[in-house]
Amino acid sequence: MEKEDMTKDTKKRFLILRKTAYVLFSICIFTFIIVESLIYYYGHKRYQYSYDVIVILGARLYGSVPSPSLQERLDRGHAYLLENEDALVVVTGGMGDGEDIPEAEAMKSYLLNKGIAEERILLENKSSNTFENIIFSKLVLKEHFPDFNFEQTKIGIVTNDYHVFRGVMMAKRFGLNAEGVPAKTPPTTLLKGYLREYFGVLKYIFIDR
């Protein structure tokens, strides 16, 4: 009798665990679909490109050479600056593992070599993630322009398409009148970028406060 009761208890616990696992799995699938849909939508949304300032978010360097993801961001930012000669740019990114110089310095050098005037380029070279990219870029703008009006000045966040949603969400949280300027994502990082960004968005929503 006692053994039979233990068997019933074991079965009951198993059923509870199975239902719990099913609910958690369903929640994960649901949030994954919602978040990835938002990431894709904002990364491919058509914007009216008319910004006073663009902020190019940093990405990995190989020594001092931009990674394919960063190269796409730089190319997109450079194209915008050529089309909008009055716009300023903030290049943002510190020095990470395997990098010989801060990302922002490599980004600035690239734009200078492409003919963008130095007075149009503001540099932020201390940040180590997207969260800091946005905060420190805002501080750089305040430092150079004490009367800068963040509510009225239009700011474009230049990053790879999968990263636009989180980048703009952060920028708006810190009072920037921001929209995304999507750059292409290299095929070699496409799948990894979208998968990793799902966790990046959840981390921002629940942890980065």
Secondary structure by P-SEA (a helix, b strand, c coil): caaaaaaaaaaaaaaaaaaaaaaaaaaaaaaaaaaaaaaaaaaaccccccccbbbbbbcccccccccaaaaaaaaaaaaaaaacccbbbbbbbcccccccccaaaaaaaaaaaaccccccbbbbcccccaaaaaaaaaaaaaaaccccccccbbbbbbccccaaaaaaaaaaaaccccccbbbbbcccaaaaaaaaaaaaaaaaacccc
